Amino acid sequence: MTNELFQVEPPPTGEIEDAVREAFDDLDAKGVLGPIEKAKRAALIKAAAALDRSLNGGAPSVATSNVLKNVLESLDSLPRPAEGTDRELDAFDAALAELTRDALTAS
């Protein structure tokens, strides 16, 4: 038995909110989220949800445009892990690590 008269399901998430959540999940998996980034995550997820609602409701307002601009700027300020962004650099790092390991174990 529930205390609610009607069973209410949470509203579906939107495209922007899903993308923001995915970006933060990826950064979290790479271990690059500090306390500031965790606070940004909470704010950006709420802002992304508001953007989805506003942009799906018709013509965006000036306020919506400002929120979108701020969300994009905040996303750009997040850490960008170097690993996986440049194949040649990743291959160089792997080769250097192996050569270093070989040199240290040969001694």
DAFENCOR-V526678 format. One record per residue. N is the residue number from 0. SS is DSSP state (h for helix, s for strand, l for the rest). PHI is phi in whole degrees, 0 to 359 (NA if undefined). BURIAL is I if it has 9 or more other C-alpha atoms within 8 Angstrom, else O. Layout:
BEGIN
n=N ss=SS phi=PHI burial=BURIAL
n=N ss=SS phi=PHI burial=BURIAL
END
This chain:
BEGIN
n=0 ss=l phi=NA burial=O
n=1 ss=l phi=249 burial=O
n=2 ss=l phi=275 burial=O
n=3 ss=l phi=270 burial=O
n=4 ss=l phi=289 burial=O
n=5 ss=l phi=237 burial=O
n=6 ss=l phi=283 burial=O
n=7 ss=l phi=248 burial=O
n=8 ss=l phi=267 burial=O
n=9 ss=l phi=295 burial=O
n=10 ss=l phi=295 burial=O
n=11 ss=l phi=294 burial=O
n=12 ss=l phi=282 burial=O
n=13 ss=l phi=257 burial=I
n=14 ss=h phi=298 burial=O
n=15 ss=h phi=292 burial=I
n=16 ss=h phi=300 burial=I
n=17 ss=h phi=300 burial=I
n=18 ss=h phi=294 burial=O
n=19 ss=h phi=295 burial=I
n=20 ss=h phi=300 burial=I
n=21 ss=h phi=297 burial=O
n=22 ss=h phi=299 burial=O
n=23 ss=h phi=289 burial=I
n=24 ss=h phi=298 burial=O
n=25 ss=h phi=295 burial=O
n=26 ss=h phi=295 burial=I
n=27 ss=h phi=296 burial=I
n=28 ss=h phi=296 burial=O
n=29 ss=l phi=273 burial=O
n=30 ss=l phi=72 burial=O
n=31 ss=l phi=251 burial=I
n=32 ss=l phi=264 burial=I
n=33 ss=l phi=266 burial=O
n=34 ss=h phi=298 burial=O
n=35 ss=h phi=292 burial=O
n=36 ss=h phi=294 burial=I
n=37 ss=h phi=292 burial=I
n=38 ss=h phi=292 burial=O
n=39 ss=h phi=298 burial=I
n=40 ss=h phi=302 burial=I
n=41 ss=h phi=300 burial=O
n=42 ss=h phi=292 burial=O
n=43 ss=h phi=289 burial=I
n=44 ss=h phi=294 burial=I
n=45 ss=h phi=294 burial=I
n=46 ss=h phi=294 burial=I
n=47 ss=h phi=295 burial=I
n=48 ss=h phi=296 burial=I
n=49 ss=h phi=295 burial=O
n=50 ss=h phi=297 burial=I
n=51 ss=h phi=303 burial=I
n=52 ss=h phi=298 burial=I
n=53 ss=h phi=291 burial=I
n=54 ss=h phi=289 burial=I
n=55 ss=h phi=276 burial=O
n=56 ss=l phi=267 burial=O
n=57 ss=l phi=128 burial=O
n=58 ss=l phi=291 burial=O
n=59 ss=l phi=291 burial=I
n=60 ss=l phi=273 burial=O
n=61 ss=h phi=297 burial=O
n=62 ss=h phi=298 burial=O
n=63 ss=h phi=297 burial=I
n=64 ss=h phi=298 burial=I
n=65 ss=h phi=293 burial=O
n=66 ss=h phi=297 burial=I
n=67 ss=h phi=300 burial=I
n=68 ss=h phi=300 burial=O
n=69 ss=h phi=293 burial=O
n=70 ss=h phi=296 burial=I
n=71 ss=h phi=297 burial=O
n=72 ss=h phi=295 burial=O
n=73 ss=h phi=294 burial=I
n=74 ss=h phi=297 burial=O
n=75 ss=h phi=294 burial=O
n=76 ss=l phi=275 burial=O
n=77 ss=l phi=287 burial=O
n=78 ss=l phi=298 burial=O
n=79 ss=l phi=239 burial=O
n=80 ss=l phi=299 burial=I
n=81 ss=l phi=290 burial=O
n=82 ss=l phi=295 burial=O
n=83 ss=l phi=88 burial=O
n=84 ss=l phi=261 burial=O
n=85 ss=l phi=219 burial=O
n=86 ss=h phi=301 burial=O
n=87 ss=h phi=296 burial=O
n=88 ss=h phi=294 burial=O
n=89 ss=h phi=297 burial=I
n=90 ss=h phi=296 burial=O
n=91 ss=h phi=297 burial=O
n=92 ss=h phi=300 burial=O
n=93 ss=h phi=294 burial=O
n=94 ss=h phi=295 burial=O
n=95 ss=h phi=298 burial=O
n=96 ss=h phi=296 burial=O
n=97 ss=h phi=292 burial=O
n=98 ss=h phi=296 burial=O
n=99 ss=h phi=296 burial=O
n=100 ss=h phi=299 burial=O
n=101 ss=h phi=297 burial=O
n=102 ss=h phi=295 burial=O
n=103 ss=h phi=285 burial=O
n=104 ss=h phi=278 burial=O
n=105 ss=h phi=284 burial=O
n=106 ss=l phi=286 burial=O
END
